[in-house]
């Protein structure tokens, strides 16, 4: 049986320490965040204006529901983006 030394630190077998998150640069994250805000607000605006009316047919209430959903989610994402919460 081996002699166990309890005071010996445990050594990692990996050469690099594990990192959490992505390795994407902060500038790319900011650019992507602004791009997605434009997508959410753009989709909300286009839905309100009737650009996708061919998809809804007689369901005009669906236009207002989806437009509101895109707009509210865009506001939520903008709030999180500008306060720095991701």
C-alpha positions as CSV (number, residue, x, y, z in Angstrom):
1,X,0.0,0.0,0.0
2,X,1.1,3.6,-0.7
3,X,2.2,6.0,1.8
4,X,-0.4,8.9,1.6
5,X,0.8,12.4,2.5
6,X,-2.2,14.5,3.4
7,X,-0.4,17.8,3.2
8,X,0.7,17.4,-0.4
9,X,-1.2,19.7,-2.8
10,X,-3.2,18.1,-5.6
11,X,-1.6,18.9,-8.9
12,X,-3.6,19.4,-12.0
13,X,-3.0,17.2,-15.0
14,X,-4.0,19.9,-17.5
15,X,-1.5,22.3,-18.9
16,X,-4.0,25.3,-18.9
17,X,-6.3,26.2,-16.2
18,X,-10.0,25.9,-17.0
19,X,-11.7,29.1,-17.9
20,X,-15.3,29.9,-17.7
21,X,-17.2,31.8,-20.4
22,X,-16.0,32.4,-23.9
23,X,-12.7,33.6,-25.3
24,X,-14.4,36.2,-27.5
25,X,-13.0,39.7,-27.2
26,X,-15.1,42.2,-25.3
27,X,-15.4,44.4,-28.4
28,X,-17.1,41.6,-30.4
29,X,-19.5,41.0,-27.5
30,X,-20.5,44.6,-27.5
31,X,-20.9,44.7,-31.3
32,X,-23.0,41.5,-31.2
33,X,-25.2,43.0,-28.4
34,X,-25.9,46.1,-30.4
35,X,-26.6,44.1,-33.5
36,X,-29.1,41.9,-31.7
37,X,-30.8,45.0,-30.2
38,X,-31.3,46.3,-33.8
39,X,-32.7,42.9,-34.8
40,X,-35.3,42.9,-31.9
41,X,-36.4,46.5,-32.4
42,X,-36.4,46.1,-36.2
43,X,-38.5,42.9,-36.1
44,X,-40.9,44.7,-33.7
45,X,-41.3,47.7,-35.9
46,X,-41.7,45.6,-39.1
47,X,-44.3,43.5,-37.4
48,X,-46.2,46.6,-36.3
49,X,-46.1,48.1,-39.8
50,X,-47.6,45.1,-41.4
51,X,-44.5,43.7,-43.2
52,X,-45.4,40.1,-42.2
53,X,-49.2,40.4,-42.7
54,X,-49.1,37.6,-45.2
55,X,-48.1,35.2,-42.4
56,X,-51.0,36.2,-40.1
57,X,-54.0,36.2,-42.5
58,X,-57.1,37.2,-40.5
59,X,-55.3,37.1,-37.2
60,X,-54.6,40.8,-36.9
61,X,-54.2,40.5,-33.1
62,X,-51.2,38.3,-33.7
63,X,-49.4,41.2,-35.3
64,X,-49.8,43.3,-32.2
65,X,-48.8,40.4,-29.9
66,X,-45.6,39.5,-31.7
67,X,-44.7,43.2,-32.3
68,X,-45.1,43.8,-28.5
69,X,-43.1,40.7,-27.6
70,X,-40.2,41.8,-29.8
71,X,-40.3,45.3,-28.5
72,X,-40.5,44.4,-24.8
73,X,-37.8,41.8,-25.2
74,X,-35.6,44.4,-27.0
75,X,-36.2,46.9,-24.1
76,X,-35.2,44.2,-21.6
77,X,-32.1,43.3,-23.5
78,X,-31.2,47.0,-23.9
79,X,-31.6,47.4,-20.2
80,X,-29.3,44.5,-19.5
81,X,-26.8,45.6,-22.1
82,X,-26.5,49.1,-20.8
83,X,-26.3,48.1,-17.1
84,X,-23.7,45.5,-17.9
85,X,-25.7,42.5,-16.8
86,X,-25.3,39.6,-19.2
